[in-house]
Each structure stands twice: as structure tokens, then as C-alpha cells.
Amino acid sequence: AGLSQEAARIVRPDYLVNPACNYYFMSVSTLVIAVAGTWVTERIVAPRLGKYEGEAEAEELKRLSGREKRGLWLAAIAAALFAGILTLGTVPSDGFLRDPETGGLLHSPFLSGIVAFIFLGAVLLGVAYGIGAGTISGSKEVVQGMGKAIETLGVYVVLVFFAAQFVAYFRWSNLGLIFAIEGAQLLRELGLGPIPLMMAFILLTAVINLSMGSASAKWAIMAPVFIPMFMLLGYSPEYVQAAYRVGDSSTNIISPMMSYFALIVAFVEKYEPRAGIGTVIATMLPYTIVFLLAWAALFSVWLLLGLPVGPGGDLYLQ
């Protein structure tokens, strides 16, 4: 949302993109993709793989200890208290987490700071469980646990720094505005409707994803060009971002550039030693095709109905 907002400000300097702007569409997408994934597995992938003849070691299931149960109870209590505070701040018309000027939720402290609230909720539940289970006795264990959890994010932190510089220079040089105006003029002359435009953008994103795995790096390059371009045609940045999510997610599993692709290959080799990159891609290709078709169909229906993709995520600019 941050990259989308900065890209949108190339055209509208005061534009705000809500961090939760795609929540409606993504919530429905989880159900559609779950059904599509199950169908692909049962009808295409599993029959093609055949019967597994190797050895499988089932993990031993152990009963929860008294400490673990106590930790879960404390975590549940912490979750209830946290949810209660958020409810008090958002449900009443004069809630302290609503917009103090309008009383609405769209640009309220709650939705604007949704990432911070998710972080606080996770920390509270984790600390509550740790205290109950006896794995946390002081702040030292909390810091160590948080440090261990983000060990793999070092590359991402560096990437975000350079992505931010790229967006800033793109805006400062007016290249984004130039590309947007020229591109919007071309698209306007083609006379394409919203569905062909969005489908073409989804397909382009899916293809680019095969050679550039990082979603943030890819969006840092694409957002300053395509968001202003679509805005000049009257479409909202929130809808463009939702279309990007569809294309980016569909080809992740067959992209060798994806960060976890090597890990997936390693898991496959555990059960099929002769498997390699080609085996994984060939096995996962049906998922990509079906996911792309199902998601594109859902997005097309969403467009036809003119539904918002999330809070403040209308199809057309207001």
C-alpha cells in the first residue's frame, strides 16, 4: 500500500491508499483458490503422480503438557482483551479509533495503522503464551525470540531501502508522469474496457513474475508506471493493486526466482530423490493455469458488479 500510495501521488499529491484496501477481494479469493486448489490436486496432480511407493515417517503427535495448555489459555484471554479494546475503539460512532473529524473508519487511525495493530496483537498473544508456558520469564527472552523470527528478513530490509529510493527518484524525475500520460493516451486510443485492460495487466504481471521473484521489488518498478497510467484513465490505485496481486500470486509456484523455490525442491526430493527443478515446475504448472483462470474470472465478475476490493477500494476514482 505504501508503494501504491507514493505512485498515486505522482498524479494526486494528496492521495491516500488504505493498507486494508484489498481485504474484501482477497477474503473471497481465499475461498475460490481453496476450491480450485483442491480440484487441481484431486483431479489432475494426484492421479498423475500415482501411488507413493517410498517410506513415509509420520510425525509423532504428543498431548499438550500442562504448561502448554496454560499458555494457550493465557493467549486466548489476551486475544479476547485485545479484540475487546479494538471493538470499543471502532464499533461505537464516537470510538477512539475512528476518524476524529468524520467519525468514519475509511481513513481512521485503525485502518491506517492496521499493520501496527496486527503486530501488537501477535506480540501480545506470543508473550502471553510464553509466560503461561514458562518459555518467557523476562524481556530478554522476548527480544531473543523476536530477533530469531526476523533473521531471514535482512535481505528484505535492504531491498525496501533501495525500492523506496527508486520510487522517490522516479517521482522526482517526472518519468512516471511522462510514461503514465503517454501510456494512458495509447490505451485510450485502443478503446479497451476495464476487463480487457485489467486482464492484460494481470497477464503481464504473471509473466514478469517468472523472472523477478520479489513482489516488493517488482511492484516498486511497476507501480510508478501503471498506477498513474490507470489513474489517468479513471481507475483507482486500489483496483490496480488487486490486479497486480492476482498476476503476481498465480505464477509464484513455477518461478525459479521465488525465494522459497529451492526449499520446495528440497522437500520434493525428500520423497522423490530423482526430482529436480523441472519436475517441480511440471507438477505445479496445472495450479498456475487453474489459479490464473479462476482468479481472473473472479476479478472479472468483481469488475462487472462494480464491487469495492476493500475499504475505500472502489473501481473508479472519486
Contacts in CASP RR format, 6 or more apart in sequence:
PFRMAT RR
TARGET T0000
AUTHOR 0000-0000-0000
METHOD contacts of the structure
MODEL  1
AGLSQEAARIVRPDYLVNPACNYYFMSVSTLVIAVAGTWVTERIVAPRLG
KYEGEAEAEELKRLSGREKRGLWLAAIAAALFAGILTLGTVPSDGFLRDP
ETGGLLHSPFLSGIVAFIFLGAVLLGVAYGIGAGTISGSKEVVQGMGKAI
ETLGVYVVLVFFAAQFVAYFRWSNLGLIFAIEGAQLLRELGLGPIPLMMA
FILLTAVINLSMGSASAKWAIMAPVFIPMFMLLGYSPEYVQAAYRVGDSS
TNIISPMMSYFALIVAFVEKYEPRAGIGTVIATMLPYTIVFLLAWAALFS
VWLLLGLPVGPGGDLYLQ
1 17 0 8 1.000
1 18 0 8 1.000
1 19 0 8 1.000
1 21 0 8 1.000
1 241 0 8 1.000
2 17 0 8 1.000
2 19 0 8 1.000
3 163 0 8 1.000
3 167 0 8 1.000
3 216 0 8 1.000
3 219 0 8 1.000
3 220 0 8 1.000
3 223 0 8 1.000
4 17 0 8 1.000
4 219 0 8 1.000
4 223 0 8 1.000
4 227 0 8 1.000
4 237 0 8 1.000
4 238 0 8 1.000
4 240 0 8 1.000
4 241 0 8 1.000
5 15 0 8 1.000
5 16 0 8 1.000
5 17 0 8 1.000
5 237 0 8 1.000
6 167 0 8 1.000
6 168 0 8 1.000
6 171 0 8 1.000
6 223 0 8 1.000
6 224 0 8 1.000
7 167 0 8 1.000
7 223 0 8 1.000
7 224 0 8 1.000
7 227 0 8 1.000
7 228 0 8 1.000
7 237 0 8 1.000
8 15 0 8 1.000
8 17 0 8 1.000
8 227 0 8 1.000
8 228 0 8 1.000
8 231 0 8 1.000
8 237 0 8 1.000
9 15 0 8 1.000
9 171 0 8 1.000
10 170 0 8 1.000
10 171 0 8 1.000
10 176 0 8 1.000
10 177 0 8 1.000
10 180 0 8 1.000
10 224 0 8 1.000
10 227 0 8 1.000
10 228 0 8 1.000
11 177 0 8 1.000
11 180 0 8 1.000
11 228 0 8 1.000
11 231 0 8 1.000
11 232 0 8 1.000
12 231 0 8 1.000
15 237 0 8 1.000
16 107 0 8 1.000
17 237 0 8 1.000
17 238 0 8 1.000
17 241 0 8 1.000
18 106 0 8 1.000
18 107 0 8 1.000
18 111 0 8 1.000
18 112 0 8 1.000
18 238 0 8 1.000
18 310 0 8 1.000
18 311 0 8 1.000
18 312 0 8 1.000
18 313 0 8 1.000
19 111 0 8 1.000
19 112 0 8 1.000
19 113 0 8 1.000
19 114 0 8 1.000
19 115 0 8 1.000
20 111 0 8 1.000
20 114 0 8 1.000
20 310 0 8 1.000
20 311 0 8 1.000
21 238 0 8 1.000
21 241 0 8 1.000
21 309 0 8 1.000
21 310 0 8 1.000
21 311 0 8 1.000
21 312 0 8 1.000
21 313 0 8 1.000
22 238 0 8 1.000
22 241 0 8 1.000
22 242 0 8 1.000
22 245 0 8 1.000
22 309 0 8 1.000
22 310 0 8 1.000
22 313 0 8 1.000
23 310 0 8 1.000
23 311 0 8 1.000
24 307 0 8 1.000
24 308 0 8 1.000
24 309 0 8 1.000
24 310 0 8 1.000
24 311 0 8 1.000
25 242 0 8 1.000
25 298 0 8 1.000
25 299 0 8 1.000
25 302 0 8 1.000
25 307 0 8 1.000
25 309 0 8 1.000
25 310 0 8 1.000
26 242 0 8 1.000
26 245 0 8 1.000
28 298 0 8 1.000
29 246 0 8 1.000
29 295 0 8 1.000
29 298 0 8 1.000
32 294 0 8 1.000
32 295 0 8 1.000
32 298 0 8 1.000
33 291 0 8 1.000
33 294 0 8 1.000
33 295 0 8 1.000
36 290 0 8 1.000
36 291 0 8 1.000
36 294 0 8 1.000
37 287 0 8 1.000
37 290 0 8 1.000
37 291 0 8 1.000
39 290 0 8 1.000
40 286 0 8 1.000
40 287 0 8 1.000
40 290 0 8 1.000
44 286 0 8 1.000
45 283 0 8 1.000
45 286 0 8 1.000
45 287 0 8 1.000
48 283 0 8 1.000
49 283 0 8 1.000
52 271 0 8 1.000
54 271 0 8 1.000
56 271 0 8 1.000
64 72 0 8 1.000
67 132 0 8 1.000
67 133 0 8 1.000
67 134 0 8 1.000
68 133 0 8 1.000
70 132 0 8 1.000
70 133 0 8 1.000
71 128 0 8 1.000
71 129 0 8 1.000
71 130 0 8 1.000
71 131 0 8 1.000
71 132 0 8 1.000
71 133 0 8 1.000
71 134 0 8 1.000
72 129 0 8 1.000
73 132 0 8 1.000
74 128 0 8 1.000
74 129 0 8 1.000
74 130 0 8 1.000
74 131 0 8 1.000
74 132 0 8 1.000
75 125 0 8 1.000
75 126 0 8 1.000
75 128 0 8 1.000
75 129 0 8 1.000
77 128 0 8 1.000
78 124 0 8 1.000
78 125 0 8 1.000
78 126 0 8 1.000
78 127 0 8 1.000
78 128 0 8 1.000
79 121 0 8 1.000
79 124 0 8 1.000
79 125 0 8 1.000
82 120 0 8 1.000
82 121 0 8 1.000
82 124 0 8 1.000
82 125 0 8 1.000
86 97 0 8 1.000
86 110 0 8 1.000
86 117 0 8 1.000
88 95 0 8 1.000
88 96 0 8 1.000
89 95 0 8 1.000
89 96 0 8 1.000
89 97 0 8 1.000
89 98 0 8 1.000
89 110 0 8 1.000
90 97 0 8 1.000
90 98 0 8 1.000
90 105 0 8 1.000
90 108 0 8 1.000
90 110 0 8 1.000
93 103 0 8 1.000
94 103 0 8 1.000
95 103 0 8 1.000
97 108 0 8 1.000
97 109 0 8 1.000
97 110 0 8 1.000
98 104 0 8 1.000
98 105 0 8 1.000
98 108 0 8 1.000
98 109 0 8 1.000
98 110 0 8 1.000
99 105 0 8 1.000
99 106 0 8 1.000
99 107 0 8 1.000
99 108 0 8 1.000
99 109 0 8 1.000
105 111 0 8 1.000
105 311 0 8 1.000
106 311 0 8 1.000
106 312 0 8 1.000
110 117 0 8 1.000
111 311 0 8 1.000
123 146 0 8 1.000
127 136 0 8 1.000
127 142 0 8 1.000
129 135 0 8 1.000
130 136 0 8 1.000
130 141 0 8 1.000
135 141 0 8 1.000
136 142 0 8 1.000
156 216 0 8 1.000
159 214 0 8 1.000
159 216 0 8 1.000
159 217 0 8 1.000
160 216 0 8 1.000
163 216 0 8 1.000
163 217 0 8 1.000
163 220 0 8 1.000
164 220 0 8 1.000
166 220 0 8 1.000
166 221 0 8 1.000
166 224 0 8 1.000
167 220 0 8 1.000
167 223 0 8 1.000
167 224 0 8 1.000
170 176 0 8 1.000
170 224 0 8 1.000
171 224 0 8 1.000
175 224 0 8 1.000
176 224 0 8 1.000
176 225 0 8 1.000
176 228 0 8 1.000
177 228 0 8 1.000
179 225 0 8 1.000
179 228 0 8 1.000
179 229 0 8 1.000
180 225 0 8 1.000
180 228 0 8 1.000
180 229 0 8 1.000
180 231 0 8 1.000
180 232 0 8 1.000
181 232 0 8 1.000
183 229 0 8 1.000
184 228 0 8 1.000
184 229 0 8 1.000
184 230 0 8 1.000
184 232 0 8 1.000
184 233 0 8 1.000
187 197 0 8 1.000
187 229 0 8 1.000
187 233 0 8 1.000
188 233 0 8 1.000
192 200 0 8 1.000
194 235 0 8 1.000
194 303 0 8 1.000
194 315 0 8 1.000
195 300 0 8 1.000
195 303 0 8 1.000
195 304 0 8 1.000
197 230 0 8 1.000
197 233 0 8 1.000
197 235 0 8 1.000
198 239 0 8 1.000
198 243 0 8 1.000
198 299 0 8 1.000
198 300 0 8 1.000
198 303 0 8 1.000
199 296 0 8 1.000
199 299 0 8 1.000
199 300 0 8 1.000
201 226 0 8 1.000
201 230 0 8 1.000
201 240 0 8 1.000
201 243 0 8 1.000
201 244 0 8 1.000
202 243 0 8 1.000
202 244 0 8 1.000
202 246 0 8 1.000
202 247 0 8 1.000
202 250 0 8 1.000
202 292 0 8 1.000
202 295 0 8 1.000
202 296 0 8 1.000
202 299 0 8 1.000
203 247 0 8 1.000
205 218 0 8 1.000
205 222 0 8 1.000
205 243 0 8 1.000
205 244 0 8 1.000
205 246 0 8 1.000
205 247 0 8 1.000
205 248 0 8 1.000
206 247 0 8 1.000
206 248 0 8 1.000
206 250 0 8 1.000
206 251 0 8 1.000
206 292 0 8 1.000
207 251 0 8 1.000
208 218 0 8 1.000
208 222 0 8 1.000
209 218 0 8 1.000
209 247 0 8 1.000
209 248 0 8 1.000
209 250 0 8 1.000
209 251 0 8 1.000
209 252 0 8 1.000
209 255 0 8 1.000
209 257 0 8 1.000
210 251 0 8 1.000
210 254 0 8 1.000
210 255 0 8 1.000
210 257 0 8 1.000
211 255 0 8 1.000
211 257 0 8 1.000
212 218 0 8 1.000
212 257 0 8 1.000
213 252 0 8 1.000
213 255 0 8 1.000
213 257 0 8 1.000
213 258 0 8 1.000
213 259 0 8 1.000
214 257 0 8 1.000
214 259 0 8 1.000
215 248 0 8 1.000
218 248 0 8 1.000
219 244 0 8 1.000
219 248 0 8 1.000
222 244 0 8 1.000
223 241 0 8 1.000
223 244 0 8 1.000
226 240 0 8 1.000
226 244 0 8 1.000
227 237 0 8 1.000
227 240 0 8 1.000
227 241 0 8 1.000
230 236 0 8 1.000
230 237 0 8 1.000
230 239 0 8 1.000
230 240 0 8 1.000
231 237 0 8 1.000
231 317 0 8 1.000
234 316 0 8 1.000
234 317 0 8 1.000
235 315 0 8 1.000
235 316 0 8 1.000
235 317 0 8 1.000
236 313 0 8 1.000
236 314 0 8 1.000
236 315 0 8 1.000
236 316 0 8 1.000
236 317 0 8 1.000
238 308 0 8 1.000
238 309 0 8 1.000
238 310 0 8 1.000
238 312 0 8 1.000
238 313 0 8 1.000
238 314 0 8 1.000
239 303 0 8 1.000
239 309 0 8 1.000
239 313 0 8 1.000
239 314 0 8 1.000
239 315 0 8 1.000
242 299 0 8 1.000
242 309 0 8 1.000
243 299 0 8 1.000
246 292 0 8 1.000
246 295 0 8 1.000
246 296 0 8 1.000
246 299 0 8 1.000
247 292 0 8 1.000
247 295 0 8 1.000
249 291 0 8 1.000
249 295 0 8 1.000
250 288 0 8 1.000
250 291 0 8 1.000
250 292 0 8 1.000
250 295 0 8 1.000
251 288 0 8 1.000
251 292 0 8 1.000
252 258 0 8 1.000
253 264 0 8 1.000
253 284 0 8 1.000
253 287 0 8 1.000
253 288 0 8 1.000
254 281 0 8 1.000
254 284 0 8 1.000
254 285 0 8 1.000
254 288 0 8 1.000
255 261 0 8 1.000
256 277 0 8 1.000
256 281 0 8 1.000
261 277 0 8 1.000
261 280 0 8 1.000
264 280 0 8 1.000
265 275 0 8 1.000
265 276 0 8 1.000
265 277 0 8 1.000
265 280 0 8 1.000
268 275 0 8 1.000
268 276 0 8 1.000
268 279 0 8 1.000
268 280 0 8 1.000
268 283 0 8 1.000
269 275 0 8 1.000
269 276 0 8 1.000
272 279 0 8 1.000
302 309 0 8 1.000
303 315 0 8 1.000
306 314 0 8 1.000
306 315 0 8 1.000
307 315 0 8 1.000
308 314 0 8 1.000
308 315 0 8 1.000
END
